[in-house]
Amino acid sequence: MIKKLKKDLKDKELTLDKIEVKKKSQRPPLVFKTSTLQQLASSYLGYGATKTMRIAQQLYEGLSVDGENKGLITYMRTDSTRISNDAINMAKDYITQNYGEKYVGKYVTRNSKSNVQDAHEGIRPSYIELTPDSIKDNLTNEQYKLYKLIWERFLVSQFAAMKYEQMQINAVNGDYRFRGTINKVIFDGYYKIFKDEDEIKTGDFPELKENDVYPIEKLNIDEGITKAPTRFSEATLVKKLESEGIGRPSTYATIVETLKAREYVEVVDKRFFPTYLGYEVKDELIKNFKNIINVKFTANMEKDLDKVEEGLVEWVQLLSDFYDSLEKDIKKFETEIEKIKSKRIVSDVMDSEGKPMVLKTGLYGKYLVSESNEKETVSLKKVIIPQEQLENGQIFVKEEVEKIQSAKKGILTDFFTKDGSRYLLKVGRFGEYLESENYEKDEIRMSLPPELKQKFKKGAIVEVDDVLQISEEMNRILEENEKIVKEAGVCPICGKPFEIKNGRFGKFLACTGYPDCKTIKNIKTGKITVASDTSEKNDESKTKAKTKTKSATKAKKTTKTTKKAAAKKTKAKTASKTSAKKKKKSDKSDND
């Protein structure tokens, strides 16, 4: 088809069949709800869902601004984009004062989803006049960045729509028809302060007339190849959870964190890759709990609860049906578990006494254990065991186990220390690192550079005779680092040299005088930052918070003590009065 197209239109012309100009507009984005806040904090700031919600909680609970504790944002667990009239008027006044009345927009919320609860309004700043820069000194760097994101999104959402004209050009040559568009902004609206990733490409209209003929100078043909969908990042996973109606705003971060904490997934290049344990758990749950492990479970439950609210379904019956079904599944699953526990599955791996180790399943997956010494275990994490072997009661994993144990000891590399000792690549709690084979004597160890870490995780490092080929790349990286450190000079604060460090956003220079000197330097811009300023501010705010807590606790204790003392006094007075009355009665009876 493409070859025919190129042949048919070679050195040909196009006739402008129709030219039409339409007026269009584009509304600004809505304020954040929980899912969109998490998505953009991940995309723009690199924050995970849990971190985003933790910082948002701090902004919501309130921080000290000019000696007064102020809640800076509205409630951050919401599925609504509704905004109160007071907030709209507050934004209107701000925009009118700073940009002009023509830039004030009409806010239109769109809660198209049927499961939107709308209990809280969208996430917005509590006070529009508290601009991010005006309170920057009262916030940590992370708090400032997230508050700025929320504040700017709210302001943009209240701006007028961007208006533009679109010229649509239709051209023909025989049976071939082409269409092109050009956009021209006639009122910038919210584009005055914000242009997102969906920014419309604009330009000036060319002078064209219908029926004009133009020669084809070049054919730009992009051949589309269908690709597999990309793996989920935190942002895209949260977006998918929301679109499928799985979970609620308060549970998105927990879902993501659970997947990582229980090692159902591993994160490579900020993308989620299911682990073998993850696949195992998924298979077991689908096999035994079909009704719950269902993409539509939450959405369907929401619909049923709505019916209860409308009086169409009796809530007792709904819960009874759900739990009766769940109870049957649990009992069936418990029976299966007992069968698995009672079944003895031996392996081809021997324990210290030369006896075959048996297979067991724990919280973190399958493992081997010695029948004579339960402390002697071997993890089978990442080891794939065929279902057929499990059913037959005998598994063959010796080769894989030996590879894992060999990896723990370290993988040989072609990179050597200055003394000629070979570096071994090892995997520790904080990732991959290089360690000298004579570490006990020379104590030489270094972290593996991020670019090589990613290659190792993807299995992209060349291996020759079981030796990883990294020396060429390591030498290049070390030479680059040496050059950067040399050009950086010494720390302007303490005079000590810099060293290269790797952070979440890449390489940076840090003073070797750490922790006494916490100066860091941006490699690209050369900007100097003294990290101690921020940490001191954090420590100060923490100290204030602790002092407040202690004072409050002390006050409570004092109040309780005062109340107890008052109660004792009252009790004593009452007892005194009672005894006095008794005495009077007694005296009276004696007189009688």
SVG drawing of the C-alpha trace seen along z (x, -y; Angstrom):
<svg xmlns="http://www.w3.org/2000/svg" viewBox="-38 -44 87 82">
<polyline fill="none" stroke="black" stroke-width="0.4" points="0.0,0.0 2.8,-2.4 4.9,-1.5 1.9,-2.1 1.2,-5.5 4.8,-6.6 4.7,-5.5 1.4,-7.1 2.2,-10.5 5.8,-10.8 6.3,-14.3 2.5,-14.9 0.4,-17.8 -2.3,-18.4 -5.4,-20.5 -6.8,-22.3 -10.4,-21.0 -11.8,-22.8 -10.5,-25.3 -12.6,-25.9 -11.9,-28.1 -13.7,-27.2 -13.7,-28.9 -12.8,-26.6 -11.9,-26.8 -10.1,-24.7 -11.0,-24.7 -8.3,-24.7 -7.7,-21.5 -9.9,-20.8 -8.6,-21.0 -6.9,-17.9 -8.7,-15.0 -6.7,-12.2 -5.9,-10.2 -4.8,-13.1 -2.7,-14.6 -0.8,-11.3 -0.4,-11.0 1.0,-14.5 3.2,-14.4 4.7,-11.3 5.2,-12.7 6.3,-16.2 8.0,-15.7 9.0,-12.1 7.0,-11.4 5.4,-8.0 1.8,-7.8 2.6,-7.2 5.0,-10.1 2.6,-12.4 -0.2,-11.6 2.2,-11.9 3.2,-15.5 -0.4,-16.4 -1.4,-15.3 1.1,-17.7 -0.2,-20.6 -3.8,-19.7 -3.1,-19.4 -1.4,-22.7 2.0,-24.4 3.2,-27.4 3.0,-30.5 4.0,-33.9 3.5,-32.4 0.0,-31.0 -0.8,-27.4 -2.7,-27.2 -4.1,-24.4 -2.8,-25.1 -5.0,-22.8 -8.4,-21.2 -8.9,-17.5 -6.7,-15.4 -8.7,-12.1 -11.5,-12.9 -12.9,-11.8 -14.6,-15.1 -13.5,-18.1 -16.3,-20.3 -15.2,-23.7 -17.1,-25.8 -18.6,-29.2 -16.4,-30.9 -13.2,-29.5 -14.4,-30.4 -15.0,-34.0 -11.7,-34.1 -9.9,-33.0 -12.0,-35.5 -10.8,-38.4 -7.2,-37.2 -7.3,-36.8 -9.1,-40.1 -6.6,-42.0 -3.5,-40.4 -4.5,-39.6 -7.7,-41.4 -11.4,-40.6 -11.3,-39.1 -9.2,-36.2 -11.8,-35.1 -13.4,-31.8 -16.6,-29.9 -15.7,-26.8 -17.5,-23.7 -17.0,-20.5 -17.4,-17.1 -18.2,-14.2 -19.1,-11.7 -18.4,-8.6 -21.4,-7.1 -19.3,-6.0 -18.1,-9.5 -19.1,-10.1 -18.5,-13.9 -18.2,-14.0 -15.4,-16.5 -14.6,-19.2 -11.5,-19.1 -8.0,-19.6 -7.2,-23.3 -5.3,-25.8 -7.2,-27.1 -6.0,-30.6 -5.3,-31.9 -3.4,-34.8 -0.8,-32.4 1.2,-32.1 3.9,-29.3 6.8,-31.8 5.4,-34.0 5.4,-31.0 8.4,-29.1 10.5,-29.8 7.9,-28.1 7.9,-24.9 10.4,-22.1 11.5,-21.7 9.1,-18.8 6.2,-20.6 6.9,-23.7 6.9,-21.7 3.7,-19.9 1.9,-23.0 3.1,-24.9 1.6,-22.1 -1.8,-22.3 -1.9,-26.1 -1.0,-26.6 -3.5,-23.9 -6.3,-25.6 -5.5,-29.0 -5.3,-27.7 -8.6,-25.9 -10.3,-29.2 -9.0,-31.0 -11.0,-31.6 -10.8,-29.1 -8.2,-29.5 -9.9,-30.5 -8.4,-29.8 -9.3,-29.5 -8.6,-26.2 -8.0,-26.2 -8.9,-22.8 -7.3,-22.1 -8.5,-19.3 -6.4,-18.4 -6.9,-15.7 -5.1,-13.9 -7.3,-11.3 -8.5,-8.8 -6.0,-10.1 -7.4,-12.6 -5.3,-14.5 -6.3,-16.7 -4.3,-19.1 -5.0,-21.6 -3.4,-24.8 -4.4,-26.6 -4.2,-30.3 -4.7,-31.6 -7.1,-34.6 -7.3,-34.8 -4.7,-33.1 -6.9,-32.6 -5.3,-30.1 -2.4,-29.7 -1.2,-33.0 0.2,-31.2 0.1,-27.5 0.5,-25.2 0.3,-21.5 1.5,-18.4 -1.7,-18.6 -0.7,-22.0 -2.2,-22.8 0.4,-23.6 -0.3,-27.0 1.0,-29.2 -0.1,-31.9 -2.5,-31.0 -0.9,-30.8 -2.5,-32.5 -4.3,-29.7 -7.3,-29.6 -9.6,-26.8 -8.7,-25.1 -5.1,-26.2 -2.6,-23.6 0.7,-22.8 3.4,-20.4 4.2,-17.6 7.8,-18.4 8.1,-15.5 5.9,-12.7 6.4,-12.2 5.1,-8.7 5.2,-7.2 4.7,-3.5 2.9,-2.5 3.9,0.7 1.6,2.1 3.5,2.2 2.6,4.0 1.3,1.7 4.0,0.2 4.2,1.5 2.6,-0.4 4.3,-3.2 2.8,-4.4 1.1,-7.3 -0.5,-5.1 -1.4,-2.3 -3.4,-4.8 -5.0,-6.1 -6.0,-2.6 -7.3,-1.8 -9.6,-4.8 -10.8,-4.2 -11.7,-0.6 -13.4,-1.6 -10.9,0.4 -10.5,-0.9 -11.2,-4.4 -9.1,-7.7 -8.0,-6.7 -6.7,-3.2 -4.7,-4.0 -1.4,-4.7 -1.9,-1.6 -2.5,0.7 0.7,-0.5 2.7,-0.2 1.5,3.3 2.5,4.5 6.0,3.3 6.3,4.2 5.2,7.8 7.5,8.1 4.6,9.0 6.3,6.6 9.8,5.1 10.4,1.6 12.8,1.2 13.1,-2.2 10.1,-3.3 8.0,-0.6 6.3,2.4 7.4,5.9 5.5,8.8 7.7,11.2 7.3,15.0 5.7,14.6 3.2,12.1 2.2,14.5 1.8,17.3 -0.4,15.2 -2.5,14.0 -3.1,17.5 -4.1,18.8 -6.5,16.0 -8.2,16.2 -8.5,20.0 -10.1,19.8 -11.8,16.4 -13.2,15.7 -16.0,13.3 -13.6,11.0 -10.5,11.1 -12.5,9.4 -11.7,6.0 -15.4,5.0 -15.8,6.1 -15.5,2.6 -17.6,1.0 -20.3,3.6 -20.3,3.4 -20.7,-0.4 -23.7,0.1 -25.3,2.5 -24.7,0.1 -26.3,-2.6 -29.3,-0.4 -29.4,0.0 -29.3,-3.8 -32.2,-4.1 -34.2,-1.4 -34.2,1.0 -32.1,3.7 -32.2,4.8 -28.7,4.3 -28.9,7.3 -29.7,9.6 -26.9,8.0 -24.3,8.6 -25.6,12.1 -25.3,13.1 -21.8,11.7 -20.5,13.4 -22.2,16.7 -20.4,16.8 -17.1,15.7 -17.4,18.3 -17.8,21.1 -14.8,20.0 -12.7,19.7 -13.7,23.2 -12.9,24.6 -9.5,22.8 -8.7,24.0 -9.3,27.6 -6.9,27.0 -4.3,25.5 -4.5,28.5 -4.0,30.9 -0.9,28.9 0.5,28.8 0.0,32.6 1.6,33.4 5.4,34.1 7.3,32.7 11.0,33.5 13.7,31.7 17.0,32.6 18.8,30.3 20.5,32.0 20.8,30.5 24.0,30.6 23.3,34.2 22.9,35.3 19.2,35.8 16.8,34.3 15.2,31.0 11.4,30.6 9.3,27.8 7.3,25.5 5.2,22.3 5.4,19.2 4.3,15.6 7.0,14.7 6.7,17.6 8.2,21.1 11.3,22.3 13.2,25.5 13.7,26.7 15.7,29.5 13.4,32.1 16.0,32.7 16.9,29.0 14.1,26.4 16.6,23.5 18.3,24.8 16.4,23.2 16.8,22.2 14.6,19.5 13.1,20.4 12.2,16.8 12.3,16.2 12.6,20.0 9.9,21.3 8.7,24.7 6.5,26.6 3.1,27.6 3.6,31.1 6.6,31.6 4.5,30.3 1.7,32.8 4.3,35.6 5.7,34.7 9.3,34.2 10.9,31.0 14.3,30.4 15.7,27.0 19.3,27.8 20.7,26.0 18.7,22.8 19.5,22.9 23.2,23.1 23.0,20.1 21.2,18.1 23.8,19.1 26.6,18.3 25.1,14.8 25.0,14.2 28.7,14.9 29.2,12.5 29.3,12.6 32.8,12.3 33.5,9.2 36.4,8.1 37.0,5.0 39.9,5.0 41.2,2.8 44.5,1.0 46.1,3.9 44.8,6.4 42.0,7.8 38.9,8.7 35.6,6.9 32.6,9.1 29.1,7.8 26.8,8.4 23.2,7.6 22.5,6.1 19.6,4.5 20.0,1.2 20.7,2.7 23.7,3.8 27.3,3.0 30.9,3.9 33.1,5.5 36.7,6.7 37.3,10.4 39.8,9.6 37.3,7.4 38.3,8.8 41.9,7.5 41.5,4.3 37.8,3.3 37.3,2.0 33.6,1.6 31.7,-0.8 28.2,-1.2 27.4,-0.2 26.7,-3.2 22.9,-3.7 23.4,-3.1 25.0,0.3 22.4,1.1 19.6,0.7 21.5,2.8 22.1,5.6 18.4,5.7 17.4,6.0 20.1,8.7 21.8,6.4 25.4,6.7 27.5,9.0 28.8,12.1 31.8,14.1 32.7,17.4 30.5,16.4 32.3,13.1 30.4,9.8 32.1,7.4 31.9,4.0 35.5,2.7 35.2,0.5 32.1,-1.2 33.3,-1.5 36.6,-3.1 34.7,-5.6 32.3,-6.5 35.1,-6.9 37.1,-9.1 34.1,-11.3 33.5,-11.6 37.2,-12.5 37.0,-15.2 33.8,-16.7 35.3,-16.7 38.5,-18.4 36.5,-21.1 34.3,-21.6 37.2,-22.8 36.7,-22.8 33.8,-23.5 33.3,-27.3 32.1,-26.8 34.8,-24.6 37.5,-24.3 37.3,-20.5 37.0,-18.7 33.8,-17.5 32.8,-14.0 30.2,-12.5 27.0,-11.2 24.0,-9.7 20.5,-11.0 17.0,-10.3 17.5,-12.9 21.0,-11.8 24.5,-12.8 25.4,-15.7 28.5,-17.0 28.6,-16.7 31.2,-18.1 33.5,-15.4 33.2,-17.3 29.8,-15.7 28.2,-15.6 29.9,-18.7 29.4,-20.4 26.3,-19.7 27.1,-21.7 25.9,-20.3 26.5,-21.5 24.5,-21.0 26.8,-19.6 24.9,-21.2 24.2,-24.7 27.0,-25.0 24.4,-26.2 25.5,-25.8 23.0,-24.7 23.7,-24.3 21.4,-21.4 21.8,-22.2 19.5,-25.3 16.6,-23.0 17.5,-20.3 17.8,-22.9 14.4,-24.3 13.0,-20.8 14.6,-20.1 13.3,-23.4 9.8,-22.6 10.0,-19.1 11.3,-20.5 8.4,-23.0 5.9,-20.2 7.4,-18.1 7.3,-21.0 3.6,-21.6 2.9,-17.9 4.7,-17.9 2.9,-21.1 -0.5,-19.6 0.3,-16.4 1.4,-18.3 -1.7,-20.5 -3.9,-17.4 -2.1,-15.8 -2.5,-19.0 -6.2,-19.2 -6.7,-15.6 -4.8,-16.2 -6.9,-19.4 -10.1,-17.5 -9.1,-14.7 -8.2,-17.2 -11.5,-19.0 -13.3,-15.7 -11.5,-14.8 -12.4,-18.1 -16.0,-17.8 -16.1,-14.3 -14.5,-15.5 -17.1,-18.3 -20.0,-16.0 -18.6,-13.5 -18.2,-16.4 -21.7,-17.6 -23.1,-14.1 -21.3,-13.5 -22.4,-16.9 -26.0,-16.0 -25.7,-12.6 -24.2,-14.3 -27.1,-16.8 -29.6,-13.9 -27.7,-12.0 -27.6,-15.0 -31.3,-15.6 -32.2,-12.0 -30.0,-12.1 -31.9,-15.3 -35.2,-13.6"/>
</svg>
